[in-house]
Amino acid sequence: MNTLFERLFSLYRFKILRYLIVGGIGALIDIAIFSIATYLLYLPWLPSSIVSSLVSTIAGYYLSIRFVFISGARYKQYQEIFGVFIISFFAFLMHQFLLYLLIEIIHFNMIVSKVIVIGSIFFFNYFSRSRVIFRQRI
C-alpha cells in the first residue's frame, strides 16, 4: 500500500509534467510570435519579446487553469488573474534582462537566447504560481 507521502509525491510529479506540457505550448507560442516579429516583420527583439511574452502569458494562464491548477482554489478569479500577471511581470523583467545579456552582451542568436531564457524562467513561474496563487486552502 502506498503511503500518503508517496501518493502526494506522485500527484505532484504529475502536476509538474502537465505544467511542463502547458509551458511547452506557451513556449512554442512565444517563440513563434517572437520569430515572426523579428525575422519576418523585422521588428527589434525587445518589442517582439514584449508582445510574444504577453500573448504566451495569457495563453499559459488559460491552459494552466484548464489542465494543471484548480482555479478558485485560493482566490477569486480576478484575484488569480491579477496574481498571475504580478508573477508574470517579475518573470518578464527577468526574461528581458536575460535576453539582453544573451543577445546584446554575449551575442547569442536571438532564437537560441529565447529558448534558453524560457527554460530558465519555467521553474520560477511554476513554483510561484503553484505556491502563491493556486495553492489549495487547507
Residue pairs with C-beta under 8 A, 6 or more apart in sequence:
2 10
15 68
15 69
15 130
16 126
18 67
18 68
19 64
19 68
19 126
19 130
20 122
21 67
22 60
22 63
22 64
22 67
22 68
23 60
23 122
23 125
23 126
25 59
25 60
25 63
26 56
26 57
26 59
26 60
26 63
27 56
27 115
27 118
29 52
29 55
29 56
29 59
30 52
30 53
30 55
30 56
30 114
30 118
31 52
31 111
31 114
31 115
31 118
32 52
33 48
33 51
33 52
33 55
33 56
34 45
34 48
34 49
34 52
34 110
34 111
34 114
35 111
37 43
37 47
37 48
37 51
37 52
38 44
38 45
38 48
38 110
41 48
45 99
45 103
45 110
46 96
46 99
49 95
49 96
49 99
49 114
50 96
53 88
53 92
53 95
57 84
57 85
57 88
57 92
60 125
61 81
61 84
64 84
64 129
64 134
65 71
65 80
69 129
69 130
69 133
69 134
70 134
70 136
71 77
71 80
71 134
72 80
73 134
73 135
73 136
73 137
74 80
74 133
74 134
74 135
74 136
74 137
75 83
75 133
80 133
80 134
83 132
83 133
84 129
84 133
87 125
87 128
87 129
87 132
87 133
88 125
90 124
90 128
91 121
91 124
91 125
91 128
94 120
94 121
94 124
95 117
95 118
95 121
98 113
98 116
98 117
98 120
98 121
99 113
99 114
99 117
102 108
102 112
102 113
102 116
102 117
103 110
103 113
108 116
